[in-house]
Amino acid sequence: MFAAVLIVALFAAIAYSIQILLLTFAGILLAILLRAAGTWLSDRTRLSTGWSMAIVLVGFAAMIGGAIFLFGVQIANQADQLFWAVSQAYGQFHGKLAQYHVAGSISAGTGGLNLEAPAREAASGALWLIASLVMVLFLGIYLSTNPDLYSDLFLNFFSPPTRRRVRDLLESTASALRWWLAGQLISMTIVGVITAIGLLIIGAPMAVPLGVLAMILTFVPYVGAIASGVPGILLAFTKGTHIAFAAMLVYLVAHVVEGYIVTPLIQHRLVYLPPAMILVTQFLMDLFAGTVGVALATPLMVVAMVLIKELYYKQEWTEEAA
C-alpha cells in the first residue's frame, strides 16, 4: 500500500513539475551540443579540453550577444512599425479573402487585426520566458564544463553492479542526441540560408530576421515549418499580393529541400526517426506540456528509442556517422 502511494505521488510530482523537467532536458541538450563542439575542437587542435570549452563558450556568448544586438534591438526599435505592418497585412489578407467570398461574414467589417489581447498575454509570459531561457543557458554551461561531476552524482543513486549498465545507457543516449543535434543543425542552417536569400531576392521585408526565425523554428520538425512561414507571408502581403505568393514559394522550396532531400540523407547517416511517430509524439506532448513539450518532443523520442532498443531489444546503439 505504501509503495502504491509513493508511485502515485511520484507521478503527481512529475506531472506538476513537467515544465521544469523539460527545461532541464533542454539544458542537457545545450550542454551536449557545447561539449561536442569543445571535444571536436580539442581533437583537431593541440588545445586541452578546458581551453577548447572556453573558446566554444566565448564564441557561443558572442553569437547570442550578436544576435540580440543585430535583431533584438532592431525589432525593439521598430516595434511600432512591426505592429502596424502585421496588422495591415492581416487586414489585407482578410480583404482578399472577402473578395473571393472565402472568409464570408468573418471577413466582413474586418478593418485590421486587434493584437491587444495577444500583446497582453505575451507581456505576462515574458518574465517566465526570460527566466526559462536563463535557466537553460546556465544549465547548459555548467553541465558542459564538467559533465563527469553531474553524471557521477547521478550514478551514485545506483548500486555498483547496476552503475555500469546505467553509465552505458547514458553514453548511448548522449551519443544519439549528439548525432541528432548535428543533423538538426545542418537542416536548420540550410532552411535559414534558403529562406533569407529567397526573401531578399523577391524583396520581402525583414528577410534576414525572418530567415533566422525560420532556421530556429526548424528545430521543431513539421510544426516549426508551418509556424515559420506565417509571419513572413503576412509581412509580404504589405508589399503586394504577388510578393506574398512569392514568399509562399520561398518557404515551400526551403522546406521541400529540407524535408525531402536534406533530412533523409542526414537521417540515413545519423539517426532515423519515422515522421508519423514524430507527429504523434508532438501532439501528445502538446497535451501534457504545451509549447515546450512540442519543441522537445523529437529529442525525447530519440531518448525513448535508445532506451527501448537497449533495454527491450537488448541491442547496443552505436555511432555510425561519417
C-alpha positions as CSV (number, residue, x, y, z in Angstrom):
1,M,0.0,0.0,0.0
2,F,2.8,2.4,0.9
3,A,4.6,1.6,-2.3
4,A,1.5,2.3,-4.3
5,V,1.1,5.7,-2.6
6,L,4.7,6.5,-3.4
7,I,4.3,5.7,-7.0
8,V,1.2,7.8,-7.3
9,A,3.0,10.7,-5.5
10,L,5.9,10.3,-7.9
11,F,3.7,10.6,-11.0
12,A,1.8,13.5,-9.4
13,A,5.1,15.3,-8.8
14,I,6.3,14.7,-12.3
15,A,3.0,16.0,-13.8
16,Y,3.2,19.1,-11.6
17,S,6.8,19.9,-12.5
18,I,6.7,18.8,-16.1
19,Q,7.7,22.3,-17.3
20,I,10.8,22.3,-15.1
21,L,11.8,18.8,-16.1
22,L,11.5,19.7,-19.8
23,L,13.6,22.9,-19.3
24,T,16.2,20.8,-17.5
25,F,16.2,18.4,-20.5
26,A,16.7,21.5,-22.8
27,G,19.7,22.5,-20.7
28,I,21.1,19.0,-21.1
29,L,20.6,19.2,-24.9
30,L,22.5,22.5,-24.9
31,A,25.3,21.0,-22.8
32,I,25.6,18.1,-25.2
33,L,25.9,20.5,-28.1
34,L,28.5,22.7,-26.4
35,R,30.5,19.7,-25.1
36,A,30.5,18.1,-28.6
37,A,31.8,21.4,-30.1
38,G,34.5,21.6,-27.5
39,T,35.6,18.0,-27.9
40,W,35.7,18.4,-31.7
41,L,37.9,21.5,-31.4
42,S,40.2,19.7,-28.9
43,D,40.6,16.7,-31.1
44,R,41.6,18.8,-34.1
45,T,44.0,21.1,-32.3
46,R,46.6,20.9,-29.6
47,L,44.4,22.7,-27.1
48,S,43.2,21.0,-23.9
49,T,39.6,20.3,-23.4
50,G,39.3,23.1,-20.9
51,W,40.7,25.7,-23.3
52,S,38.6,24.3,-26.1
53,M,35.5,24.6,-24.0
54,A,36.4,28.2,-23.1
55,I,36.7,29.1,-26.7
56,V,33.4,27.4,-27.5
57,L,31.6,29.2,-24.7
58,V,33.1,32.6,-25.6
59,G,32.0,32.0,-29.2
60,F,28.5,30.9,-28.1
61,A,28.2,34.0,-25.9
62,A,29.4,36.2,-28.8
63,M,26.8,34.6,-31.2
64,I,24.0,35.1,-28.7
65,G,25.0,38.7,-28.0
66,G,25.4,39.5,-31.7
67,A,22.0,38.1,-32.5
68,I,20.4,40.2,-29.8
69,F,22.2,43.3,-30.9
70,L,21.5,42.8,-34.6
71,F,18.0,41.6,-34.5
72,G,16.6,42.1,-31.0
73,V,17.5,45.8,-30.8
74,Q,16.3,46.4,-34.3
75,I,13.0,44.8,-33.7
76,A,12.6,46.6,-30.3
77,N,13.3,50.0,-32.1
78,Q,10.8,49.2,-34.8
79,A,8.1,47.6,-32.6
80,D,5.5,50.2,-33.7
81,Q,6.3,49.7,-37.3
82,L,6.2,45.9,-36.9
83,F,2.9,46.1,-35.1
84,W,1.4,48.3,-37.8
85,A,2.8,46.1,-40.6
86,V,1.4,42.9,-39.2
87,S,-2.0,44.5,-38.5
88,Q,-2.1,45.9,-42.0
89,A,-1.0,42.6,-43.5
90,Y,-3.7,40.7,-41.6
91,G,-6.3,43.3,-42.8
92,Q,-5.2,43.0,-46.4
93,F,-5.3,39.2,-46.2
94,H,-8.9,39.2,-44.9
95,G,-9.8,41.7,-47.6
96,K,-8.5,39.4,-50.3
97,L,-10.5,36.5,-48.8
98,A,-13.6,38.6,-48.7
99,Q,-13.2,39.5,-52.4
100,Y,-13.3,35.8,-53.2
101,H,-16.1,35.1,-50.7
102,V,-13.7,32.7,-48.8
103,A,-14.0,34.2,-45.4
104,G,-17.7,35.2,-45.7
105,S,-19.1,37.1,-42.8
106,I,-15.9,36.6,-40.8
107,S,-14.0,39.0,-43.1
108,A,-16.9,41.4,-43.4
109,G,-16.2,44.5,-41.5
110,T,-12.7,43.5,-40.5
111,G,-10.5,46.5,-40.8
112,G,-7.4,45.1,-39.2
113,L,-6.1,42.8,-36.6
114,N,-6.6,43.6,-32.9
115,L,-3.4,42.4,-31.2
116,E,-4.2,44.0,-27.8
117,A,-5.2,40.8,-26.1
118,P,-2.3,38.7,-27.6
119,A,0.1,41.5,-26.6
120,R,-1.1,41.4,-23.0
121,E,-0.7,37.6,-22.9
122,A,2.8,37.9,-24.4
123,A,3.8,40.5,-21.9
124,S,2.5,38.4,-19.0
125,G,4.6,35.4,-20.2
126,A,7.7,37.4,-20.9
127,L,9.1,37.0,-17.4
128,W,8.6,33.3,-17.5
129,L,10.2,33.1,-20.9
130,I,13.3,35.1,-19.8
131,A,13.6,33.0,-16.7
132,S,13.3,29.8,-18.7
133,L,16.0,30.9,-21.2
134,V,18.3,31.9,-18.4
135,M,17.8,28.5,-16.7
136,V,18.5,26.6,-19.9
137,L,21.6,28.7,-20.6
138,F,23.1,28.3,-17.2
139,L,22.3,24.6,-17.1
140,G,23.9,24.1,-20.5
141,I,27.1,26.0,-19.5
142,Y,27.5,24.3,-16.1
143,L,26.8,20.8,-17.4
144,S,29.1,21.2,-20.5
145,T,32.1,22.4,-18.5
146,N,32.2,19.5,-16.1
147,P,29.8,16.7,-17.2
148,D,31.6,14.0,-15.2
149,L,30.7,15.7,-11.9
150,Y,27.0,15.6,-12.5
151,S,26.9,12.2,-14.2
152,D,28.8,10.7,-11.2
153,L,26.3,12.3,-8.8
154,F,23.5,10.7,-10.7
155,L,25.2,7.3,-10.9
156,N,25.7,7.3,-7.1
157,F,22.0,6.6,-6.7
158,F,22.5,3.1,-8.2
159,S,24.3,0.1,-6.7
160,P,27.8,-0.8,-8.1
161,P,26.5,-3.7,-10.2
162,T,23.9,-1.6,-11.8
163,R,26.1,1.5,-12.2
164,R,28.0,0.3,-15.2
165,R,24.8,-0.5,-17.1
166,V,23.3,2.9,-16.3
167,R,26.5,4.6,-17.4
168,D,26.4,2.7,-20.8
169,L,22.8,3.8,-21.2
170,L,23.7,7.5,-20.5
171,E,26.6,7.3,-23.0
172,S,24.4,5.7,-25.7
173,T,21.7,8.3,-25.1
174,A,24.1,11.2,-25.2
175,S,25.6,9.8,-28.4
176,A,22.2,9.5,-30.1
177,L,21.3,13.0,-29.1
178,R,24.6,14.3,-30.3
179,W,24.1,13.0,-33.8
180,W,20.5,14.1,-33.9
181,L,21.6,17.6,-32.9
182,A,24.2,17.5,-35.7
183,G,21.6,16.6,-38.2
184,Q,19.2,19.3,-37.0
185,L,21.9,22.0,-37.2
186,I,22.5,21.1,-40.8
187,S,18.8,21.2,-41.7
188,M,18.3,24.4,-39.7
189,T,21.2,26.1,-41.5
190,I,20.1,25.1,-44.9
191,V,16.5,26.3,-44.3
192,G,17.7,29.6,-42.9
193,V,20.0,30.3,-45.8
194,I,17.4,29.4,-48.5
195,T,14.7,31.4,-46.8
196,A,16.8,34.5,-46.2
197,I,18.2,34.5,-49.8
198,G,14.8,33.8,-51.3
199,L,13.1,36.6,-49.4
200,L,15.9,39.0,-50.3
201,I,15.6,38.2,-54.0
202,I,11.8,38.8,-54.0
203,G,12.1,42.0,-52.0
204,A,10.2,40.8,-48.9
205,P,10.6,42.9,-45.7
206,M,12.8,41.8,-42.8
207,A,14.3,39.0,-45.0
208,V,17.3,38.2,-42.8
209,P,15.4,38.2,-39.4
210,L,12.8,36.0,-41.0
211,G,15.5,33.7,-42.3
212,V,16.9,33.4,-38.8
213,L,13.4,32.8,-37.4
214,A,12.9,30.0,-40.0
215,M,16.2,28.5,-39.0
216,I,15.3,28.4,-35.3
217,L,11.8,27.0,-35.8
218,T,13.1,24.2,-38.0
219,F,14.4,22.7,-34.7
220,V,10.8,21.6,-34.3
221,P,10.0,19.2,-37.3
222,Y,6.9,19.9,-39.3
223,V,5.1,22.2,-36.8
224,G,8.0,24.7,-36.9
225,A,7.9,24.7,-40.8
226,I,4.3,25.9,-40.7
227,A,4.9,28.4,-37.9
228,S,7.9,30.0,-39.5
229,G,6.0,30.8,-42.7
230,V,3.1,32.7,-41.1
231,P,4.9,36.0,-40.2
232,G,6.9,36.0,-43.4
233,I,3.8,35.6,-45.6
234,L,1.8,38.2,-43.6
235,L,4.6,40.8,-43.8
236,A,5.0,40.0,-47.5
237,F,1.3,41.0,-48.0
238,T,2.2,44.6,-47.1
239,K,4.3,44.7,-50.3
240,G,1.6,43.2,-52.5
241,T,-0.1,40.0,-53.3
242,H,2.5,38.9,-55.8
243,I,5.2,39.3,-53.1
244,A,3.1,37.2,-50.7
245,F,2.7,34.4,-53.2
246,A,6.5,34.6,-54.0
247,A,7.2,34.3,-50.2
248,M,4.9,31.2,-50.0
249,L,7.0,29.7,-52.8
250,V,10.3,30.6,-51.0
251,Y,9.1,28.8,-47.8
252,L,7.8,25.9,-49.8
253,V,11.1,25.4,-51.6
254,A,13.1,25.8,-48.4
255,H,11.1,23.1,-46.5
256,V,10.8,20.8,-49.5
257,V,14.6,20.8,-49.9
258,E,14.9,20.2,-46.2
259,G,12.2,17.6,-45.8
260,Y,12.7,15.5,-49.0
261,I,16.4,15.9,-49.7
262,V,18.5,17.1,-46.7
263,T,16.7,15.3,-43.8
264,P,16.5,11.8,-45.5
265,L,20.2,12.0,-46.3
266,I,21.1,13.1,-42.8
267,Q,18.9,10.5,-41.1
268,H,20.2,7.8,-43.3
269,R,23.7,8.6,-42.0
270,L,22.8,9.6,-38.4
271,V,19.5,9.0,-36.5
272,Y,16.4,7.9,-38.4
273,L,13.0,9.0,-36.9
274,P,9.7,7.9,-38.5
275,P,7.7,11.0,-39.5
276,A,4.4,9.6,-38.3
277,M,5.9,8.9,-34.8
278,I,7.3,12.5,-34.7
279,L,3.8,14.0,-35.3
280,V,2.1,11.7,-32.8
281,T,4.7,12.5,-30.2
282,Q,4.3,16.2,-30.8
283,F,0.5,16.1,-30.4
284,L,0.9,14.0,-27.2
285,M,3.5,16.4,-25.7
286,D,1.2,19.4,-26.6
287,L,-1.5,17.8,-24.5
288,F,0.8,17.2,-21.5
289,A,3.2,20.2,-21.6
290,G,2.1,22.7,-24.2
291,T,4.6,24.5,-26.5
292,V,7.7,23.5,-24.6
293,G,6.6,19.8,-24.9
294,V,6.1,20.2,-28.7
295,A,9.6,21.8,-29.1
296,L,11.3,19.0,-27.2
297,A,9.1,16.1,-28.4
298,T,11.6,14.9,-31.1
299,P,14.7,14.7,-28.9
300,L,12.6,13.0,-26.2
301,M,11.6,10.4,-28.8
302,V,15.3,9.9,-29.6
303,V,15.9,9.1,-25.9
304,A,12.9,6.8,-25.8
305,M,14.1,4.9,-28.9
306,V,17.6,4.4,-27.5
307,L,16.1,3.1,-24.2
308,I,13.7,0.8,-25.9
309,K,16.4,-0.6,-28.2
310,E,18.9,-1.2,-25.4
311,L,16.5,-2.3,-22.6
312,Y,13.8,-4.1,-24.5
313,Y,15.6,-5.4,-27.6
314,K,18.9,-5.8,-25.9
315,Q,20.8,-4.1,-28.8
316,E,23.5,-1.5,-28.4
317,W,23.2,1.9,-30.0
318,T,26.4,2.5,-32.0
319,E,27.7,5.6,-33.7
320,E,27.8,5.0,-37.5
321,A,28.1,8.6,-38.6
322,A,30.7,9.9,-41.1
